[in-house]
Amino acid sequence: MNISKNEQRVLHALAQGGFVQYDRAANGKIIDITCFTREGYVLSNCTMDVFSKLRRKGLVASRKSGAYRISDRGRRTVGAQLDNR
């Protein structure tokens, strides 16, 4: 699967324990996202465009209306790096 450099950066942060918080509008659409690393820092590479692409490809998922985290498919897709856990 082809994923961009920014998508890969976000997936690596999520694979290490990060998550994506979101806000929904009254109609149920996601209007704002904030991506956090496991240390609690905000990841600036995670824009709404990158997030929607990851969601569309099934690489991130939300369970029980919680924060979005990397899915099993996302774990298989992301390439290994030295600092990846």
Secondary structure, 3 states (H helix, E strand, C coil): CCCCHHHHHHHHHHHCCCEEEEEECCCCCEEEEEEECCCCCECCCCCHHHHHHHHHHCCEEECCCCCEEECHHHHHHCCCCCCCC
